[in-house]
Amino acid sequence: MKKNMGNIDRIIRMIAAIVFSALYFTGTVTGTVGLVLVILGAVFLATSFISFCPLYTLFGVNTCEKKS
């Protein structure tokens, strides 16, 4: 897998995952919506750790910095 996520993208995904988890575990968001947010947060964390997003490949997006 070739990296297709830049650092800013990875940081934003990590922050979103933390927010989703906090909303769920504090009881602010519950039920099906809460579970969807937790699963989405887990996907965000996984993709940010490996710096690869399969959806980016499908749409031709690459947020990695260009190396000179």
N, C-alpha and C positions, 0 to 999 in steps of 0.2 A: 504494500500500500504506500503510495506516494502522499506525503503530507499536503493537505490542501486548506489548512486553517492557520491563520496568523495568531500572534500573541493576544491582540486586542479581542479577537473573536473568542479565543479560549477563555480569557478572563471574564468576558460578558456571560458566557455559558456557565462558568463556575458560580458567578454571583447569582444568576437566575436559579441554578440548582439549589443553592443555599436558601434563597428566598422561598422557593417552592416547598422545601423541606420544613422551613420554619413555619410557614402558613399551615401546613398539614399537622405538624406535631404540636402546635399550640392550640389546635382545634378551631382555628379561624375558618379553614376550608375543610369540609368533611364529605363523606360519601363518595360517590363515583368521581366527582370532580377532583376531590382530594387525591384519590388513588391515581387518576390520570396525571395530575401534577407531579406526584412522587415518581411515577414511571418516567415521565418526560425529564424530570430532573436527573434521574439515573442515566438516561440516555445522553443528556447533556454532559454529565461528568465523564462518562466513558469516552465519548467522542473528543472531549477536550484533553483527556489524558493521552490519547493516541494520536491527536492532531489530524484526524481524518474523519470527514463527514461523507457518508455514502450519498446523501441527497445533493451535496455540492457537485459530486461527480456526474450525476444525472443531468444537472442543470448547467454544468460547465463553469461553476463558480470556483475561484481560487483566491483566498485571502492571505496567502503566504507572501512574505516580502520577497521581492526579486533579489537574487544574489548576483553580485557583479563579477 
